[in-house]
């Protein structure tokens, strides 16, 4: 069974990596799909997010890193995958994710969304928290993989 784990991953956090590892143990293949939203300027360029995801998941054999634009349902159809995995950190995540899951299922009835509850170690962690800490020079070493930490340091030294 193959699944899609979609998101912006801007930047990828240890919480994301935890969900990816847990999915990789449960499913035959996990496609980590990075949304390329052309109407938004990302914190990190899409190419860098893909590179960092590839680097931080290279040791997991059944993980594929990809990107998509447009609707997730169209991407799922193209990949012939009918299961989406979404991570939930808190009850507040559930309402929005539930609405999206119902809308996706309405438009593509074969598509199911599975919710994976975040490990309690990461329930507070978000990409937006990492971005904010990074902007102000905070230590994110315990929040992101080493490659991501290095990329963030480089970004704020003007090299990314």
ZAKE-453333 format. One line per 3 residues: their letters; for each residue x negated, y, z negated of N, C-alpha, C, CB. Coordinates in Angstrom, 1 decimal. Glycine has a CB too. Layout:
ZAKE-453333
a> X/Y/Z/X/Y/Z/X/Y/Z/X/Y/Z ~ ...
end
This chain:
ZAKE-453333
xxx> -0.8/-1.2/0.0/0.0/0.0/0.0/-0.9/1.2/0.0/1.0/0.0/-1.2 ~ -0.6/2.2/0.9/-1.3/3.4/1.0/-0.5/4.6/0.5/-1.7/3.6/2.5 ~ -1.2/5.6/-0.1/-0.6/6.8/-0.6/-1.3/8.0/-0.2/-0.5/6.6/-2.2
xxx> -0.6/9.1/-0.3/-1.2/10.4/-0.1/-1.1/11.2/-1.4/-0.4/11.3/1.0 ~ -2.3/11.8/-1.8/-2.4/12.6/-3.0/-2.7/14.0/-2.4/-3.5/12.1/-4.0 ~ -1.6/14.9/-2.3/-1.8/16.2/-1.6/-2.1/17.3/-2.7/-0.6/16.5/-0.8
xxx> -2.7/18.4/-2.2/-2.9/19.5/-3.1/-3.8/20.5/-2.4/-3.5/19.1/-4.4 ~ -4.0/21.6/-3.1/-4.9/22.6/-2.6/-6.4/22.3/-3.0/-4.5/24.0/-3.0 ~ -6.5/21.7/-4.2/-7.9/21.4/-4.7/-8.8/22.5/-4.6/-8.4/20.1/-3.9
xxx> -8.4/23.7/-5.1/-9.1/24.9/-4.9/-9.5/25.6/-6.3/-8.3/25.9/-4.1 ~ -10.5/25.0/-6.9/-11.4/23.9/-6.6/-10.8/22.6/-7.2/-12.8/24.2/-7.1 ~ -11.5/21.5/-6.8/-11.2/20.2/-7.4/-11.7/20.2/-8.9/-11.8/19.0/-6.6
xxx> -10.9/19.6/-9.7/-11.2/19.6/-11.2/-11.4/18.1/-11.6/-10.1/20.3/-12.0 ~ -11.8/17.9/-12.9/-11.9/16.6/-13.4/-10.6/16.0/-13.5/-12.6/16.6/-14.8 ~ -9.5/16.7/-13.7/-8.2/16.2/-13.7/-7.8/15.6/-12.4/-7.2/17.3/-14.1
xxx> -8.1/16.3/-11.3/-7.8/15.7/-10.0/-8.6/14.4/-9.8/-8.2/16.8/-8.9 ~ -9.9/14.4/-10.2/-10.7/13.2/-10.0/-10.1/12.1/-10.8/-12.1/13.5/-10.4 ~ -9.6/12.4/-12.0/-9.0/11.3/-12.8/-7.8/10.7/-12.1/-8.6/11.9/-14.2
xxx> -6.9/11.5/-11.5/-5.8/11.0/-10.8/-6.2/10.2/-9.6/-4.8/12.2/-10.3 ~ -7.2/10.7/-8.8/-7.7/10.0/-7.7/-8.2/8.6/-8.1/-8.8/10.8/-7.0 ~ -9.0/8.5/-9.1/-9.6/7.2/-9.6/-8.5/6.3/-10.0/-10.6/7.5/-10.8
xxx> -7.5/6.8/-10.7/-6.4/6.0/-11.2/-5.6/5.4/-10.0/-5.5/6.7/-12.2 ~ -5.3/6.3/-9.0/-4.6/5.9/-7.8/-5.4/4.8/-7.1/-4.4/7.1/-6.9 ~ -6.7/5.0/-7.0/-7.6/4.1/-6.3/-7.5/2.7/-6.9/-9.0/4.6/-6.2
xxx> -7.3/2.6/-8.2/-7.1/1.3/-8.8/-5.8/0.6/-8.5/-7.3/1.4/-10.3 ~ -4.8/1.4/-8.2/-3.4/0.9/-8.1/-3.0/0.7/-6.6/-2.5/1.8/-8.7 ~ -3.7/1.4/-5.7/-3.2/1.3/-4.3/-4.4/0.9/-3.4/-2.7/2.7/-3.8
xxx> -4.1/0.4/-2.2/-5.1/-0.1/-1.3/-5.9/1.1/-0.7/-4.4/-0.8/-0.1 ~ -5.2/2.2/-0.4/-5.9/3.3/0.1/-5.3/4.6/-0.4/-5.9/3.3/1.7 ~ -6.1/5.6/-0.8/-5.7/6.9/-1.2/-6.2/7.9/-0.3/-6.1/7.2/-2.7
xxx> -5.3/8.6/0.4/-5.6/9.7/1.2/-5.4/11.0/0.4/-4.8/9.8/2.6 ~ -6.5/11.7/0.1/-6.5/12.9/-0.6/-6.4/14.0/0.5/-7.8/13.2/-1.5 ~ -5.2/14.7/0.6/-4.9/15.6/1.6/-4.9/17.0/1.2/-3.5/15.2/2.3
xxx> -5.8/17.8/1.7/-6.0/19.2/1.3/-5.1/20.0/2.2/-7.5/19.6/1.3 ~ -4.2/20.8/1.6/-3.4/21.7/2.3/-4.2/22.9/2.8/-2.2/22.2/1.5 ~ -4.2/23.1/4.1/-4.9/24.2/4.8/-3.8/25.2/5.1/-5.7/23.8/6.1
xxx> -3.6/26.1/4.2/-2.5/27.1/4.3/-3.1/28.4/5.0/-1.9/27.5/2.9 ~ -2.9/28.5/6.2/-3.5/29.7/7.0/-3.0/31.0/6.5/-3.2/29.5/8.5 ~ -1.9/31.1/5.8/-1.3/32.4/5.4/-2.0/32.8/4.1/0.2/32.3/5.3
xxx> -2.8/32.0/3.5/-3.4/32.3/2.2/-4.9/32.2/2.3/-2.9/31.4/1.0 ~ -5.6/33.1/1.7/-7.0/33.0/1.6/-7.4/32.2/0.3/-7.7/34.5/1.5 ~ -8.0/31.1/0.5/-8.3/30.3/-0.6/-9.5/30.9/-1.4/-8.7/28.9/-0.2
xxx> -9.6/30.4/-2.6/-10.8/30.8/-3.5/-12.0/30.2/-2.8/-10.6/30.2/-4.9 ~ -12.0/28.9/-2.4/-13.1/28.3/-1.7/-12.6/28.0/-0.3/-13.6/27.0/-2.4 ~ -13.4/28.2/0.7/-13.0/27.8/2.1/-12.6/26.4/2.2/-14.1/28.2/3.1
xxx> -11.6/26.1/3.1/-11.1/24.7/3.2/-12.3/23.7/3.5/-10.1/24.6/4.4 ~ -13.3/24.1/4.3/-14.4/23.3/4.6/-15.2/22.9/3.3/-15.3/24.0/5.6 ~ -15.3/23.9/2.4/-16.1/23.6/1.2/-15.3/22.7/0.3/-16.4/24.9/0.5
xxx> -13.9/22.9/0.2/-13.1/22.0/-0.6/-13.2/20.6/-0.1/-11.7/22.5/-0.6 ~ -13.2/20.4/1.2/-13.3/19.0/1.8/-14.6/18.4/1.4/-13.1/19.1/3.3 ~ -15.7/19.2/1.6/-17.1/18.8/1.3/-17.2/18.3/-0.2/-18.1/19.9/1.6
xxx> -16.6/19.2/-1.1/-16.7/18.8/-2.5/-15.9/17.6/-2.9/-16.3/20.0/-3.3 ~ -14.8/17.4/-2.3/-14.0/16.2/-2.5/-14.7/15.0/-2.0/-12.6/16.3/-1.9 ~ -15.3/15.1/-0.8/-16.0/14.0/-0.3/-17.2/13.6/-1.2/-16.6/14.3/1.2
xxx> -17.9/14.6/-1.6/-19.1/14.4/-2.5/-18.7/13.8/-3.8/-19.8/15.7/-2.8 ~ -17.6/14.2/-4.4/-17.2/13.8/-5.8/-16.4/12.5/-5.7/-16.4/14.8/-6.4 ~ -16.0/12.0/-4.6/-15.3/10.7/-4.5/-16.0/9.7/-3.7/-13.9/10.9/-3.9
xxx> -17.3/10.0/-3.3/-18.0/9.1/-2.4/-18.2/7.7/-2.9/-19.3/9.7/-2.0 ~ -18.2/7.6/-4.2/-18.4/6.3/-4.9/-17.1/5.5/-5.0/-18.9/6.5/-6.3 ~ -16.0/6.0/-4.5/-14.7/5.3/-4.5/-14.4/4.8/-3.1/-13.5/6.2/-5.1
xxx> -14.5/3.5/-2.9/-14.4/3.0/-1.5/-13.1/3.2/-0.8/-14.7/1.6/-1.5 ~ -12.0/3.2/-1.5/-10.7/3.3/-0.8/-10.1/4.6/-0.8/-9.8/2.3/-1.4 ~ -10.9/5.7/-0.8/-10.5/7.1/-0.8/-10.9/7.7/0.5/-11.0/7.9/-2.0
xxx> -9.9/8.4/1.1/-10.2/9.1/2.4/-9.9/10.6/2.1/-9.3/8.6/3.6 ~ -10.7/11.5/2.5/-10.5/12.9/2.3/-10.1/13.5/3.7/-11.8/13.6/1.8 ~ -9.0/14.2/3.7/-8.5/14.8/4.9/-7.8/16.1/4.6/-7.5/13.8/5.6
xxx> -7.4/16.9/5.7/-6.7/18.1/5.5/-5.5/18.1/6.4/-7.6/19.3/5.7 ~ -4.6/19.0/6.1/-3.4/19.1/6.9/-2.9/20.5/6.8/-2.3/18.1/6.5 ~ -2.1/20.9/7.9/-1.4/22.2/7.9/0.0/21.9/8.1/-2.0/23.2/9.0
xxx> 0.9/22.8/7.7/2.3/22.6/7.9/3.0/21.8/6.8/2.5/21.9/9.2 ~ 4.0/21.0/7.2/4.8/20.3/6.2/4.1/18.9/5.9/6.2/20.0/6.8 ~ 4.2/18.6/4.6/3.6/17.4/4.1/4.3/16.2/4.7/3.7/17.3/2.6
xxx> 5.6/16.3/5.0/6.4/15.2/5.5/5.9/14.9/6.9/7.9/15.5/5.6 ~ 5.5/15.9/7.7/5.0/15.7/9.1/3.7/15.0/9.0/4.9/17.0/9.8 ~ 2.8/15.4/8.0/1.5/14.7/7.8/1.7/13.3/7.4/0.7/15.5/6.8
xxx> 2.7/13.0/6.5/2.9/11.7/6.1/3.4/10.8/7.2/4.0/11.7/4.9 ~ 4.3/11.3/8.1/4.7/10.6/9.2/3.6/10.3/10.2/5.8/11.4/10.0 ~ 2.8/11.3/10.4/1.6/11.1/11.3/0.7/10.0/10.8/0.8/12.4/11.5
xxx> 0.5/10.0/9.5/-0.4/9.0/8.9/0.3/7.6/8.6/-1.0/9.5/7.6 ~ 1.6/7.6/8.9/2.4/6.4/8.6/2.3/5.9/7.2/2.0/5.3/9.6 ~ 2.4/6.9/6.3/2.4/6.7/4.8/3.7/7.2/4.3/1.1/7.3/4.1
xxx> 4.4/6.4/3.4/5.6/6.9/2.9/5.7/7.0/1.4/6.7/5.9/3.3 ~ 4.5/7.1/0.8/4.4/7.4/-0.7/3.5/8.5/-0.9/3.9/6.1/-1.4 ~ 4.0/9.5/-1.7/3.2/10.6/-2.2/3.0/10.5/-3.7/3.9/12.0/-1.8
xxx> 1.8/10.7/-4.1/1.5/10.8/-5.6/1.3/12.2/-6.0/0.3/9.9/-5.9 ~ 2.0/12.6/-7.0/1.8/14.0/-7.6/1.4/13.8/-9.1/3.1/14.9/-7.4 ~ 0.5/14.6/-9.5/0.1/14.6/-10.9/0.9/15.6/-11.7/-1.4/15.0/-11.1
xxx> 1.3/15.2/-12.9/2.1/16.1/-13.8/1.3/16.4/-15.0/3.5/15.5/-14.1 ~ 1.0/17.6/-15.3/0.2/17.9/-16.6/1.2/18.2/-17.7/-0.6/19.2/-16.3 ~ 2.3/18.8/-17.4/3.2/19.3/-18.5/4.6/19.2/-17.9/2.9/20.7/-19.0
xxx> 5.6/19.3/-18.8/7.0/19.3/-18.4/7.3/20.5/-17.4/7.9/19.5/-19.7 ~ 6.6/21.6/-17.6/6.8/22.7/-16.7/6.4/22.3/-15.2/5.9/23.9/-17.1 ~ 5.5/21.4/-15.0/5.2/21.0/-13.7/6.3/20.2/-13.0/3.9/20.1/-13.7
xxx> 7.1/19.5/-13.9/8.1/18.5/-13.4/9.2/19.2/-12.6/8.7/17.8/-14.6 ~ 9.7/20.3/-13.0/10.8/21.0/-12.3/10.5/21.3/-10.9/11.2/22.2/-13.1 ~ 9.4/22.0/-10.7/9.0/22.3/-9.3/8.7/21.1/-8.5/7.8/23.2/-9.3
xxx> 7.9/20.1/-9.0/7.6/18.9/-8.3/8.8/18.1/-8.0/6.6/18.1/-9.1 ~ 9.8/18.0/-8.9/11.0/17.3/-8.6/11.8/17.9/-7.5/11.9/17.3/-9.9 ~ 11.9/19.3/-7.4/12.5/19.9/-6.3/11.9/19.6/-5.0/12.5/21.5/-6.5
xxx> 10.5/19.6/-5.0/9.8/19.3/-3.8/10.0/17.9/-3.3/8.3/19.6/-4.0 ~ 10.0/17.0/-4.3/10.2/15.5/-4.0/11.6/15.3/-3.4/10.0/14.7/-5.3 ~ 12.6/16.0/-4.0/14.0/15.8/-3.5/14.1/16.4/-2.1/15.0/16.5/-4.4
xxx> 13.5/17.5/-1.8/13.6/18.2/-0.5/12.9/17.3/0.5/13.0/19.6/-0.5 ~ 11.7/16.8/0.1/10.9/15.9/1.1/11.7/14.7/1.4/9.6/15.5/0.4 ~ 12.3/14.1/0.4/13.1/12.9/0.6/14.4/13.1/1.4/13.5/12.3/-0.8
xxx> 14.9/14.3/1.3/16.1/14.7/2.1/15.7/14.8/3.6/16.7/16.0/1.7 ~ 14.5/15.3/3.9/14.0/15.5/5.2/13.4/14.2/5.8/13.0/16.6/5.3 ~ 12.9/13.4/4.9/12.3/12.1/5.4/12.6/11.1/4.3/10.7/12.3/5.4
xxx> 13.8/10.4/4.5/14.4/9.5/3.5/13.4/8.3/3.2/15.7/9.0/4.0 ~ 12.5/8.0/4.0/11.6/6.9/3.7/10.5/7.3/2.8/11.0/6.3/5.0 ~ 10.4/8.6/2.6/9.3/9.1/1.7/9.7/9.1/0.3/8.9/10.5/2.2
xxx> 8.8/8.5/-0.5/9.0/8.4/-2.0/7.9/9.2/-2.7/9.0/7.0/-2.5 ~ 8.2/9.9/-3.7/7.2/10.6/-4.5/7.1/9.9/-5.9/7.6/12.1/-4.7 ~ 5.9/9.5/-6.2/5.6/8.9/-7.5/4.8/10.0/-8.3/4.7/7.6/-7.3
xxx> 5.3/10.1/-9.6/4.6/11.1/-10.5/3.7/10.3/-11.4/5.7/11.8/-11.3 ~ 2.5/10.8/-11.5/1.5/10.3/-12.4/1.2/11.3/-13.5/0.2/9.9/-11.6 ~ 1.4/10.9/-14.7/1.2/11.8/-15.8/-0.3/12.0/-16.1/1.9/11.3/-17.1
xxx> -0.7/13.2/-16.2/-2.1/13.5/-16.5/-2.6/12.9/-17.8/-2.3/15.0/-16.6 ~ -3.9/12.5/-17.7/-4.6/12.1/-18.9/-4.5/13.2/-19.9/-6.0/11.6/-18.6 ~ -4.3/13.0/-21.2/-4.2/14.1/-22.2/-5.4/14.9/-22.2/-3.9/13.5/-23.6
xxx> -6.6/14.4/-21.9/-7.8/15.1/-21.8/-7.8/16.3/-20.8/-9.0/14.2/-21.5 ~ -6.9/16.1/-19.8/-6.8/17.1/-18.8/-5.5/17.8/-18.7/-7.1/16.4/-17.4 ~ -4.6/17.7/-19.6/-3.3/18.2/-19.5/-3.2/19.7/-19.5/-2.4/17.7/-20.7
xxx> -4.2/20.4/-19.9/-4.3/21.9/-19.9/-5.0/22.4/-18.7/-5.0/22.4/-21.2 ~ -5.7/21.5/-17.9/-6.6/21.9/-16.9/-5.9/22.2/-15.6/-7.7/20.8/-16.7 ~ -6.3/23.3/-15.0/-5.8/23.6/-13.6/-6.9/24.3/-12.8/-4.5/24.5/-13.7
xxx> -6.7/24.3/-11.5/-7.6/25.0/-10.6/-7.6/26.5/-10.9/-7.3/24.7/-9.2 ~ -6.5/27.0/-11.3/-6.4/28.4/-11.5/-7.2/28.8/-12.8/-4.9/28.9/-11.7 ~ -7.2/27.9/-13.8/-8.0/28.2/-15.0/-9.5/28.2/-14.6/-7.7/27.1/-16.1
xxx> -9.9/27.2/-13.8/-11.3/27.1/-13.4/-11.7/28.4/-12.6/-11.5/25.8/-12.6 ~ -10.8/28.8/-11.7/-11.1/30.0/-10.9/-11.3/31.2/-11.8/-9.9/30.3/-9.9 ~ -10.3/31.4/-12.8/-10.4/32.5/-13.7/-11.7/32.5/-14.5/-9.2/32.6/-14.6
xxx> -12.0/31.4/-15.1/-13.3/31.3/-15.8/-14.5/31.5/-15.0/-13.4/29.9/-16.5 ~ -14.5/31.0/-13.8/-15.6/31.2/-12.9/-15.8/32.7/-12.5/-15.4/30.4/-11.6 ~ -14.8/33.4/-12.2/-14.9/34.8/-11.9/-15.6/35.6/-12.9/-13.5/35.4/-11.6
xxx> -15.3/35.2/-14.2/-15.9/36.0/-15.3/-17.1/35.3/-15.9/-14.8/36.1/-16.4 ~ -17.7/34.4/-15.2/-18.9/33.8/-15.6/-18.8/32.7/-16.7/-19.8/34.8/-16.0 ~ -17.6/32.2/-16.9/-17.4/31.2/-18.0/-18.0/29.9/-17.6/-15.9/31.0/-18.3
xxx> -18.3/29.1/-18.6/-18.9/27.7/-18.4/-17.8/26.8/-18.1/-19.6/27.3/-19.7 ~ -17.8/26.2/-16.9/-16.8/25.3/-16.4/-17.4/23.8/-16.3/-16.3/25.7/-15.0 ~ -18.5/23.6/-16.9/-19.2/22.3/-16.7/-18.4/21.1/-17.2/-20.6/22.4/-17.4
xxx> -17.6/21.3/-18.2/-16.8/20.2/-18.7/-15.4/20.1/-18.0/-16.6/20.4/-20.2 ~ -15.2/21.0/-17.1/-13.9/21.0/-16.4/-13.9/20.5/-15.0/-13.4/22.4/-16.4 ~ -15.1/20.5/-14.3/-15.2/20.1/-12.9/-16.4/19.2/-12.8/-15.4/21.4/-12.1
xxx> -16.4/18.5/-11.7/-17.6/17.7/-11.4/-18.8/18.6/-11.1/-17.4/16.8/-10.1 ~ -20.0/18.0/-11.3/-21.3/18.8/-11.2/-21.4/19.5/-9.9/-22.5/17.8/-11.4 ~ -21.0/18.8/-8.8/-21.2/19.5/-7.4/-20.3/20.7/-7.4/-20.8/18.5/-6.3
xxx> -19.1/20.7/-8.0/-18.2/21.8/-8.0/-18.8/22.9/-8.8/-16.8/21.4/-8.5 ~ -19.3/22.6/-10.0/-19.9/23.6/-10.9/-21.0/24.3/-10.1/-20.5/22.9/-12.1 ~ -21.9/23.6/-9.4/-23.0/24.2/-8.6/-22.4/25.1/-7.5/-23.8/23.1/-8.1
xxx> -21.4/24.7/-6.8/-20.8/25.5/-5.8/-20.2/26.8/-6.3/-19.7/24.7/-5.0 ~ -19.6/26.7/-7.5/-19.0/27.9/-8.1/-20.1/28.9/-8.5/-18.1/27.5/-9.3 ~ -21.2/28.3/-9.1/-22.3/29.2/-9.5/-22.9/29.9/-8.2/-23.4/28.4/-10.2
xxx> -23.0/29.1/-7.2/-23.6/29.6/-5.9/-22.6/30.7/-5.4/-23.8/28.5/-4.9 ~ -21.3/30.5/-5.4/-20.4/31.5/-4.9/-20.5/32.8/-5.6/-18.9/30.9/-5.1 ~ -20.7/32.8/-6.9/-20.8/34.0/-7.7/-22.2/34.6/-7.7/-20.3/33.8/-9.0
xxx> -23.2/33.9/-7.1/-24.5/34.5/-6.9/-24.6/35.0/-5.4/-25.6/33.5/-7.2 ~ -23.4/34.9/-4.7/-23.3/35.5/-3.4/-23.7/34.5/-2.3/-24.1/36.7/-3.3 ~ -23.9/33.2/-2.5/-24.4/32.3/-1.5/-23.3/31.5/-0.8/-25.4/31.5/-2.1
x> -22.1/31.6/-1.2/-21.1/30.7/-0.6/-20.2/31.4/0.4/-20.3/30.0/-1.6
end
